[in-house]
């Protein structure tokens, strides 16, 4: 049974930083598309960043480029999201997602932040940024 468990959320002031973690179990970690998504109250879930694990190719939404960094630790079956210079509009529940199969880097790269391509989800971790 695949499980994704997020951690690291919290409350910070604008300009602050947080590091989220997503630990995968029961899942073939290598050469998979895994990503971070977020959902603010009253809004749809949106993609933030993704990584093709093992190879380490990364993808970012325009809104977070230069501020957020997605990384991986294959030995720990874990991906991370380092969030710097946080803004109040980053406030949301952050979710970790994973593709069901590999499909290769091309498949991940064709739609790395497309929610419908992700099958496995964690329960989320809350990030709150105050002004």
PyMOL CGO cylinders between C-alpha atoms (Angstrom):
from pymol import cmd
from pymol.cgo import CYLINDER

trace = [
    CYLINDER, 0.00, 0.00, 0.00, 1.44, 3.31, -1.10, 0.3, 1, 1, 1, 1, 1, 1,
    CYLINDER, 1.44, 3.31, -1.10, 1.67, 5.97, 1.56, 0.3, 1, 1, 1, 1, 1, 1,
    CYLINDER, 1.67, 5.97, 1.56, 2.92, 9.54, 1.28, 0.3, 1, 1, 1, 1, 1, 1,
    CYLINDER, 2.92, 9.54, 1.28, 3.38, 11.40, 4.54, 0.3, 1, 1, 1, 1, 1, 1,
    CYLINDER, 3.38, 11.40, 4.54, 4.06, 15.12, 4.56, 0.3, 1, 1, 1, 1, 1, 1,
    CYLINDER, 4.06, 15.12, 4.56, 5.63, 17.11, 7.38, 0.3, 1, 1, 1, 1, 1, 1,
    CYLINDER, 5.63, 17.11, 7.38, 7.26, 20.44, 8.03, 0.3, 1, 1, 1, 1, 1, 1,
    CYLINDER, 7.26, 20.44, 8.03, 4.39, 22.86, 7.69, 0.3, 1, 1, 1, 1, 1, 1,
    CYLINDER, 4.39, 22.86, 7.69, 3.83, 25.70, 10.12, 0.3, 1, 1, 1, 1, 1, 1,
    CYLINDER, 3.83, 25.70, 10.12, 3.22, 29.40, 10.59, 0.3, 1, 1, 1, 1, 1, 1,
    CYLINDER, 3.22, 29.40, 10.59, 5.80, 31.99, 9.56, 0.3, 1, 1, 1, 1, 1, 1,
    CYLINDER, 5.80, 31.99, 9.56, 5.93, 35.67, 8.81, 0.3, 1, 1, 1, 1, 1, 1,
    CYLINDER, 5.93, 35.67, 8.81, 6.33, 36.98, 5.30, 0.3, 1, 1, 1, 1, 1, 1,
    CYLINDER, 6.33, 36.98, 5.30, 9.92, 36.62, 4.14, 0.3, 1, 1, 1, 1, 1, 1,
    CYLINDER, 9.92, 36.62, 4.14, 10.45, 33.54, 6.24, 0.3, 1, 1, 1, 1, 1, 1,
    CYLINDER, 10.45, 33.54, 6.24, 11.30, 29.98, 5.21, 0.3, 1, 1, 1, 1, 1, 1,
    CYLINDER, 11.30, 29.98, 5.21, 9.97, 26.47, 5.69, 0.3, 1, 1, 1, 1, 1, 1,
    CYLINDER, 9.97, 26.47, 5.69, 11.09, 23.05, 4.51, 0.3, 1, 1, 1, 1, 1, 1,
    CYLINDER, 11.09, 23.05, 4.51, 8.49, 20.45, 3.74, 0.3, 1, 1, 1, 1, 1, 1,
    CYLINDER, 8.49, 20.45, 3.74, 9.19, 16.72, 3.59, 0.3, 1, 1, 1, 1, 1, 1,
    CYLINDER, 9.19, 16.72, 3.59, 7.30, 13.89, 1.93, 0.3, 1, 1, 1, 1, 1, 1,
    CYLINDER, 7.30, 13.89, 1.93, 8.22, 10.35, 2.90, 0.3, 1, 1, 1, 1, 1, 1,
    CYLINDER, 8.22, 10.35, 2.90, 7.07, 7.60, 0.54, 0.3, 1, 1, 1, 1, 1, 1,
    CYLINDER, 7.07, 7.60, 0.54, 6.50, 3.98, 1.51, 0.3, 1, 1, 1, 1, 1, 1,
    CYLINDER, 6.50, 3.98, 1.51, 5.21, 1.00, -0.43, 0.3, 1, 1, 1, 1, 1, 1,
    CYLINDER, 5.21, 1.00, -0.43, 6.25, 2.86, -3.59, 0.3, 1, 1, 1, 1, 1, 1,
    CYLINDER, 6.25, 2.86, -3.59, 8.96, 2.43, -6.18, 0.3, 1, 1, 1, 1, 1, 1,
    CYLINDER, 8.96, 2.43, -6.18, 10.69, 5.75, -5.55, 0.3, 1, 1, 1, 1, 1, 1,
    CYLINDER, 10.69, 5.75, -5.55, 13.23, 5.85, -8.36, 0.3, 1, 1, 1, 1, 1, 1,
    CYLINDER, 13.23, 5.85, -8.36, 12.37, 7.21, -11.80, 0.3, 1, 1, 1, 1, 1, 1,
    CYLINDER, 12.37, 7.21, -11.80, 8.96, 8.47, -10.80, 0.3, 1, 1, 1, 1, 1, 1,
    CYLINDER, 8.96, 8.47, -10.80, 7.31, 11.84, -11.11, 0.3, 1, 1, 1, 1, 1, 1,
    CYLINDER, 7.31, 11.84, -11.11, 6.61, 13.24, -7.66, 0.3, 1, 1, 1, 1, 1, 1,
    CYLINDER, 6.61, 13.24, -7.66, 5.41, 16.69, -6.85, 0.3, 1, 1, 1, 1, 1, 1,
    CYLINDER, 5.41, 16.69, -6.85, 4.11, 19.27, -4.45, 0.3, 1, 1, 1, 1, 1, 1,
    CYLINDER, 4.11, 19.27, -4.45, 0.70, 20.83, -4.81, 0.3, 1, 1, 1, 1, 1, 1,
    CYLINDER, 0.70, 20.83, -4.81, -1.19, 23.33, -2.72, 0.3, 1, 1, 1, 1, 1, 1,
    CYLINDER, -1.19, 23.33, -2.72, -4.78, 24.29, -2.12, 0.3, 1, 1, 1, 1, 1, 1,
    CYLINDER, -4.78, 24.29, -2.12, -5.92, 27.49, -0.50, 0.3, 1, 1, 1, 1, 1, 1,
    CYLINDER, -5.92, 27.49, -0.50, -9.43, 27.84, 0.96, 0.3, 1, 1, 1, 1, 1, 1,
    CYLINDER, -9.43, 27.84, 0.96, -11.97, 28.32, -1.80, 0.3, 1, 1, 1, 1, 1, 1,
    CYLINDER, -11.97, 28.32, -1.80, -9.45, 27.65, -4.53, 0.3, 1, 1, 1, 1, 1, 1,
    CYLINDER, -9.45, 27.65, -4.53, -8.53, 24.69, -6.69, 0.3, 1, 1, 1, 1, 1, 1,
    CYLINDER, -8.53, 24.69, -6.69, -5.48, 22.58, -6.01, 0.3, 1, 1, 1, 1, 1, 1,
    CYLINDER, -5.48, 22.58, -6.01, -2.51, 23.78, -8.04, 0.3, 1, 1, 1, 1, 1, 1,
    CYLINDER, -2.51, 23.78, -8.04, 0.88, 22.38, -8.88, 0.3, 1, 1, 1, 1, 1, 1,
    CYLINDER, 0.88, 22.38, -8.88, 3.90, 23.98, -7.24, 0.3, 1, 1, 1, 1, 1, 1,
    CYLINDER, 3.90, 23.98, -7.24, 6.93, 21.87, -8.11, 0.3, 1, 1, 1, 1, 1, 1,
    CYLINDER, 6.93, 21.87, -8.11, 7.78, 18.40, -9.35, 0.3, 1, 1, 1, 1, 1, 1,
    CYLINDER, 7.78, 18.40, -9.35, 10.83, 16.19, -9.69, 0.3, 1, 1, 1, 1, 1, 1,
    CYLINDER, 10.83, 16.19, -9.69, 11.63, 13.15, -11.79, 0.3, 1, 1, 1, 1, 1, 1,
    CYLINDER, 11.63, 13.15, -11.79, 13.27, 11.13, -9.07, 0.3, 1, 1, 1, 1, 1, 1,
    CYLINDER, 13.27, 11.13, -9.07, 16.66, 9.56, -9.45, 0.3, 1, 1, 1, 1, 1, 1,
    CYLINDER, 16.66, 9.56, -9.45, 17.60, 11.72, -12.42, 0.3, 1, 1, 1, 1, 1, 1,
    CYLINDER, 17.60, 11.72, -12.42, 16.59, 14.81, -10.49, 0.3, 1, 1, 1, 1, 1, 1,
    CYLINDER, 16.59, 14.81, -10.49, 14.99, 16.90, -13.23, 0.3, 1, 1, 1, 1, 1, 1,
    CYLINDER, 14.99, 16.90, -13.23, 12.85, 19.57, -11.63, 0.3, 1, 1, 1, 1, 1, 1,
    CYLINDER, 12.85, 19.57, -11.63, 9.84, 21.62, -12.69, 0.3, 1, 1, 1, 1, 1, 1,
    CYLINDER, 9.84, 21.62, -12.69, 8.29, 24.70, -11.10, 0.3, 1, 1, 1, 1, 1, 1,
    CYLINDER, 8.29, 24.70, -11.10, 5.20, 26.84, -11.32, 0.3, 1, 1, 1, 1, 1, 1,
    CYLINDER, 5.20, 26.84, -11.32, 6.01, 30.40, -12.36, 0.3, 1, 1, 1, 1, 1, 1,
    CYLINDER, 6.01, 30.40, -12.36, 4.68, 31.75, -9.08, 0.3, 1, 1, 1, 1, 1, 1,
    CYLINDER, 4.68, 31.75, -9.08, 7.38, 30.00, -7.05, 0.3, 1, 1, 1, 1, 1, 1,
    CYLINDER, 7.38, 30.00, -7.05, 10.39, 30.05, -9.36, 0.3, 1, 1, 1, 1, 1, 1,
    CYLINDER, 10.39, 30.05, -9.36, 13.42, 31.47, -7.61, 0.3, 1, 1, 1, 1, 1, 1,
    CYLINDER, 13.42, 31.47, -7.61, 11.84, 31.04, -4.16, 0.3, 1, 1, 1, 1, 1, 1,
    CYLINDER, 11.84, 31.04, -4.16, 11.05, 27.33, -3.86, 0.3, 1, 1, 1, 1, 1, 1,
    CYLINDER, 11.05, 27.33, -3.86, 13.39, 24.38, -4.44, 0.3, 1, 1, 1, 1, 1, 1,
    CYLINDER, 13.39, 24.38, -4.44, 12.32, 20.77, -4.78, 0.3, 1, 1, 1, 1, 1, 1,
    CYLINDER, 12.32, 20.77, -4.78, 14.88, 18.09, -3.97, 0.3, 1, 1, 1, 1, 1, 1,
    CYLINDER, 14.88, 18.09, -3.97, 15.10, 14.39, -3.23, 0.3, 1, 1, 1, 1, 1, 1,
    CYLINDER, 15.10, 14.39, -3.23, 16.85, 11.86, -1.04, 0.3, 1, 1, 1, 1, 1, 1,
    CYLINDER, 16.85, 11.86, -1.04, 16.58, 8.52, -2.79, 0.3, 1, 1, 1, 1, 1, 1,
    CYLINDER, 16.58, 8.52, -2.79, 18.10, 6.67, 0.14, 0.3, 1, 1, 1, 1, 1, 1,
    CYLINDER, 18.10, 6.67, 0.14, 15.29, 7.93, 2.34, 0.3, 1, 1, 1, 1, 1, 1,
    CYLINDER, 15.29, 7.93, 2.34, 12.51, 7.73, -0.30, 0.3, 1, 1, 1, 1, 1, 1,
    CYLINDER, 12.51, 7.73, -0.30, 11.80, 11.35, 0.49, 0.3, 1, 1, 1, 1, 1, 1,
    CYLINDER, 11.80, 11.35, 0.49, 11.27, 14.54, -1.46, 0.3, 1, 1, 1, 1, 1, 1,
    CYLINDER, 11.27, 14.54, -1.46, 11.56, 18.01, -0.01, 0.3, 1, 1, 1, 1, 1, 1,
    CYLINDER, 11.56, 18.01, -0.01, 10.30, 21.48, -0.75, 0.3, 1, 1, 1, 1, 1, 1,
    CYLINDER, 10.30, 21.48, -0.75, 12.47, 24.32, 0.50, 0.3, 1, 1, 1, 1, 1, 1,
    CYLINDER, 12.47, 24.32, 0.50, 10.38, 27.47, 0.56, 0.3, 1, 1, 1, 1, 1, 1,
    CYLINDER, 10.38, 27.47, 0.56, 12.14, 30.80, 0.96, 0.3, 1, 1, 1, 1, 1, 1,
    CYLINDER, 12.14, 30.80, 0.96, 10.88, 34.37, 0.90, 0.3, 1, 1, 1, 1, 1, 1,
    CYLINDER, 10.88, 34.37, 0.90, 7.39, 33.17, 1.71, 0.3, 1, 1, 1, 1, 1, 1,
    CYLINDER, 7.39, 33.17, 1.71, 4.47, 35.44, 0.93, 0.3, 1, 1, 1, 1, 1, 1,
    CYLINDER, 4.47, 35.44, 0.93, 0.96, 35.55, 2.39, 0.3, 1, 1, 1, 1, 1, 1,
    CYLINDER, 0.96, 35.55, 2.39, -0.38, 34.22, -0.90, 0.3, 1, 1, 1, 1, 1, 1,
    CYLINDER, -0.38, 34.22, -0.90, 1.62, 31.03, -0.32, 0.3, 1, 1, 1, 1, 1, 1,
    CYLINDER, 1.62, 31.03, -0.32, -0.73, 30.18, 2.54, 0.3, 1, 1, 1, 1, 1, 1,
    CYLINDER, -0.73, 30.18, 2.54, -2.36, 26.83, 1.73, 0.3, 1, 1, 1, 1, 1, 1,
    CYLINDER, -2.36, 26.83, 1.73, -2.50, 23.16, 2.53, 0.3, 1, 1, 1, 1, 1, 1,
    CYLINDER, -2.50, 23.16, 2.53, 0.46, 21.57, 0.78, 0.3, 1, 1, 1, 1, 1, 1,
    CYLINDER, 0.46, 21.57, 0.78, 0.13, 18.06, -0.61, 0.3, 1, 1, 1, 1, 1, 1,
    CYLINDER, 0.13, 18.06, -0.61, 2.66, 15.56, -1.91, 0.3, 1, 1, 1, 1, 1, 1,
    CYLINDER, 2.66, 15.56, -1.91, 1.66, 13.57, -4.97, 0.3, 1, 1, 1, 1, 1, 1,
    CYLINDER, 1.66, 13.57, -4.97, 3.15, 10.74, -7.01, 0.3, 1, 1, 1, 1, 1, 1,
    CYLINDER, 3.15, 10.74, -7.01, 2.59, 9.22, -10.44, 0.3, 1, 1, 1, 1, 1, 1,
    CYLINDER, 2.59, 9.22, -10.44, 1.29, 5.64, -10.46, 0.3, 1, 1, 1, 1, 1, 1,
    CYLINDER, 1.29, 5.64, -10.46, 4.00, 4.39, -12.82, 0.3, 1, 1, 1, 1, 1, 1,
    CYLINDER, 4.00, 4.39, -12.82, 7.16, 5.71, -14.40, 0.3, 1, 1, 1, 1, 1, 1,
    CYLINDER, 7.16, 5.71, -14.40, 6.44, 6.34, -18.07, 0.3, 1, 1, 1, 1, 1, 1,
    CYLINDER, 6.44, 6.34, -18.07, 9.91, 7.84, -18.28, 0.3, 1, 1, 1, 1, 1, 1,
    CYLINDER, 9.91, 7.84, -18.28, 11.15, 11.38, -17.94, 0.3, 1, 1, 1, 1, 1, 1,
    CYLINDER, 11.15, 11.38, -17.94, 9.28, 12.43, -21.07, 0.3, 1, 1, 1, 1, 1, 1,
    CYLINDER, 9.28, 12.43, -21.07, 5.92, 11.64, -19.52, 0.3, 1, 1, 1, 1, 1, 1,
    CYLINDER, 5.92, 11.64, -19.52, 6.80, 13.48, -16.33, 0.3, 1, 1, 1, 1, 1, 1,
    CYLINDER, 6.80, 13.48, -16.33, 8.11, 16.43, -18.29, 0.3, 1, 1, 1, 1, 1, 1,
    CYLINDER, 8.11, 16.43, -18.29, 5.04, 16.65, -20.52, 0.3, 1, 1, 1, 1, 1, 1,
    CYLINDER, 5.04, 16.65, -20.52, 2.74, 17.49, -17.61, 0.3, 1, 1, 1, 1, 1, 1,
    CYLINDER, 2.74, 17.49, -17.61, 4.64, 17.61, -14.35, 0.3, 1, 1, 1, 1, 1, 1,
    CYLINDER, 4.64, 17.61, -14.35, 2.10, 19.77, -12.55, 0.3, 1, 1, 1, 1, 1, 1,
    CYLINDER, 2.10, 19.77, -12.55, -1.06, 18.27, -13.99, 0.3, 1, 1, 1, 1, 1, 1,
    CYLINDER, -1.06, 18.27, -13.99, -3.11, 17.04, -11.06, 0.3, 1, 1, 1, 1, 1, 1,
    CYLINDER, -3.11, 17.04, -11.06, -4.96, 14.37, -13.02, 0.3, 1, 1, 1, 1, 1, 1,
    CYLINDER, -4.96, 14.37, -13.02, -1.70, 12.54, -13.77, 0.3, 1, 1, 1, 1, 1, 1,
    CYLINDER, -1.70, 12.54, -13.77, -1.06, 11.94, -10.08, 0.3, 1, 1, 1, 1, 1, 1,
    CYLINDER, -1.06, 11.94, -10.08, -2.62, 8.91, -8.43, 0.3, 1, 1, 1, 1, 1, 1,
    CYLINDER, -2.62, 8.91, -8.43, -1.16, 8.86, -4.93, 0.3, 1, 1, 1, 1, 1, 1,
    CYLINDER, -1.16, 8.86, -4.93, -1.60, 11.69, -2.44, 0.3, 1, 1, 1, 1, 1, 1,
    CYLINDER, -1.60, 11.69, -2.44, -0.62, 12.50, 1.10, 0.3, 1, 1, 1, 1, 1, 1,
    CYLINDER, -0.62, 12.50, 1.10, -2.94, 14.10, 3.63, 0.3, 1, 1, 1, 1, 1, 1,
    CYLINDER, -2.94, 14.10, 3.63, -1.22, 17.45, 3.48, 0.3, 1, 1, 1, 1, 1, 1,
    CYLINDER, -1.22, 17.45, 3.48, 0.59, 19.84, 5.76, 0.3, 1, 1, 1, 1, 1, 1,
    CYLINDER, 0.59, 19.84, 5.76, -0.61, 23.38, 6.46, 0.3, 1, 1, 1, 1, 1, 1,
    CYLINDER, -0.61, 23.38, 6.46, 1.53, 26.40, 5.64, 0.3, 1, 1, 1, 1, 1, 1,
    CYLINDER, 1.53, 26.40, 5.64, 0.41, 29.79, 6.94, 0.3, 1, 1, 1, 1, 1, 1,
    CYLINDER, 0.41, 29.79, 6.94, 2.26, 32.99, 6.08, 0.3, 1, 1, 1, 1, 1, 1,
    CYLINDER, 2.26, 32.99, 6.08, 1.32, 36.18, 7.90, 0.3, 1, 1, 1, 1, 1, 1,
    CYLINDER, 1.32, 36.18, 7.90, 2.05, 39.68, 6.66, 0.3, 1, 1, 1, 1, 1, 1,
]
cmd.load_cgo(trace, "trace")
